[in-house]
Amino acid sequence: MIGSKFAAAGFAVAFALLGAADAATHPQDLAALWKFKEEALKMSNNDARWRKVFETWTGRGEACPYPECPHDPCGEDWHGTWHGVQCRELQGVAQWKLPDNVYRRVTNMHIPEWGLPGHLPESLCLFEMLEELDFDENEFEGELPACVGCLPHLREIDIEDNKFTGSIPREWGNLKNLVEFEVDGNQLLGGCIPEGLPKDAEWCGDCWSTCPSYDPYCGSYDCNSCVSWTKDPEIGTSYENTRLKGDRCPNEPNPPVCPWEIFKEEFEQQQMEEEAKRKQQQVESLKKVPELQIRSVESEPSTETFLQRVAEEEAEEEVLPEPEPEPVVEEEVEPEADPALGECADSKTRVTVDNEACIFPFTVMDQVHCDCVQHNGEGWCTIADGTWKKCAPES
């Protein structure tokens, strides 16, 4: 797979370099932010509260809007210039201290206390480097999207005081780096808590001043449970004022191909196609430059007659056979989904390695697929019960 990878130590950046002098947000994250904005406005019927959030989502914010400044949510500091979008530390490295020619990544979505309506946008699942999701004290309702469990770097989720219903997706139990999880105040949220989520919240105290210390009202502080990136005195899973009873249940495995992985592969493929197109246009432009034709001038007038010249030219002219037309090769086009029937026209019959029938179409985010999805050199599809299976090679 083409793209950026991070070494576990040393933050080995493999991003493409910029020609501009100022830092810029990674184009993949910028494309994901546009999708987030589009989804939020659509599902809220263009609600004024969402529009207010997005007022700064242009150029580098209010100080330098587009087109005077190019789109750059990360800006020149950790808090960014787009409301709610932050590009903080990434694997221990302060991104605002990186060289100017290195792309920044979106790590935090922080939009609390705005009374935002609608459901939690699933396009959040497109931010592969997201570390914090903070949407407390809004008006979100409906079920929580399972795909959030695919975000490998999430360490904090704060969605308390909303109106979520249903249960916590069991896929969220796969968030191995999650330390703080707050769903308090979602009075209709019930069911069980996936066992992979952090243990119930515990008081860790004032670990930033006189630790270890003792408070006669709160008892001794457990400083080992504190983390450096938050001053929240309670760390873990908190669920007061909900229907959750604290019962733990098994995790549900994530699909082998998560939304951000498909989005990343499709984005990189699009970038490669656009680059190839630009190079082809440059080649064609060079071909259109008229060649400089130099004609020789005879030093003395020719003594041959016009008829003699015509006869000589006809004798020298060779009649070349017309080239045979090249056979037309029809390109295979992936069948598209029929919007009326919700089915794929002329879709291939594909089976899994266990000889189970693949069910088409299936949708990952807003992308409809009528054939096996390629990921890391292997094909994947869903079967009748909705689970992901590896496709058998085509016969």
C-alpha positions, 0 to 999 in steps of 0.5 A: 500500500502506498502512503505514509507510515510511522516508525514506532520510535523516532517518528519517521515521516514518510509524507510527501514534501511541500513546495510551499514555505508554510506548513499545510494539512495533509491532503487526505485529511483535508478531503476527509474534512470536506466529507465531514462538513458535507455529511453534517450539513446534509443530515442536519438539514443545513442547521444554523448551528452546524453552519456556525461551526463551519464559518472558519472552515475556509483558507486559514481561518478568519484571519486569512480566508480562501482564496487569499490563503490556501486551505490549511486547517492545521494552521501554524499552531496546535489548535489550528485555524478551523473551529474544532480541528486540532493538530496536536502531538503525534506520537510524542512530537509537537506537529507545530514544531515540525519542518515547514515542508512536512504535512500535518495530520488532524489528531483532535476533533473538539466541538463541545457545548454547541447543541449540535443536532443529528447523528454522530457523522460516520465520516469521523471514521476517515481520520486515521490519526485521530486521537481525541473525539470530544462532542459532549453537551450537544444534541446528538441522537441515534446509535453510535457508529461502529466504525469508530472502533477502527481508529487505531490511535484514539485515546479519548472519547468524550460524548457525555450529555447527548441523546444517544440511544441503543448500546455501545458498539462492541467494535469499540472494545478494539480501541487498544489505546483508549484511556478515557471514555465518557458517556455520562448523561446519555439517558437512553444508552443501555446494554453492556460495556465491551470488555476492551474499553477502559476499566470504570473511571477512578479518581487519580487526583492532583498528579500535576502538583504535589503527587503523591499527596493526601486529601482528607476528603478524597483519600490518597491519589493513585498517580499511576492512573493519570496521563500527561495529556489531560488534567481530568481527575478521573480516568477510565470509563464513566457512565453515570445517568445512563441505562448502563449497569457496568456489565462487561461483554465480549468485543466484536471483531472489526472488519478486515478493511476499515473505512479509513483504509479504503478511503486512504487507498482510493485517495492515493489512487486518485492522486496517482491518476491525477499526477499521471494525467498532469504528466500526459498533458505536459507531453501533449503540450510539448507536441503542439509546439510548432516545429521550426521549418527552415527552407533552403534558398537556391543561389541560382535560378533553377533551369528545369521547367515546372513540368519536369519538376512535377514529373520527378516528384511523382516518380519519387512519391511512394504509395504507402499501404494504409495501416490496418486498424488496431483491434478495439479492446473493450475495457472491463467496467465495474458494474455500478449499483442500480439506484432504483433497485439497490442492486448491481447490474450484471455483477460477477458471481464471487465466492469466499475462500470457504465457498460462501456466496458474496453479497453485492452491493455492499457499502463502506461509508458512502462508497458502493462496491459491486465486486470484492474490495482489494486491500493489501493484495487480497479481495474482501466481500460481505456474506449474507450475515454481513460479516467480512470474508476473504474472496476466493481467486477468480476462476 
